[in-house]
C-alpha cells in the first residue's frame, strides 16, 4: 500500500511540481467528527426546532437594501 500511495501522490502533484521516488514512512488517518446540527444551533444560541428553512433556503435581509453588482465575468 505505501508504494501505491507514493505513486498516487506523484500523479496528483505532476501538474504543480514534478516529484520522483516518493516514499511514505508514516501515515496518520484522521477521522472527521460527527456533525450534530442540534448541538451547533445550541452553541450559537438558537434552538434547532425554532429554525424553519424551506427547500430553497432562507431569504436574507440586506442592510439598507444593498445588492452587490452583477459581474459579467469572473
HELIX and SHEET records of a PDB file:
HELIX    1   1 UNK A    2  UNK A   13  1                                  12    
HELIX    2   2 UNK A   37  UNK A   43  1                                   7    
HELIX    3   3 UNK A   48  UNK A   50  5                                   3    
HELIX    4   4 UNK A   63  UNK A   65  5                                   3    
END                                                                             
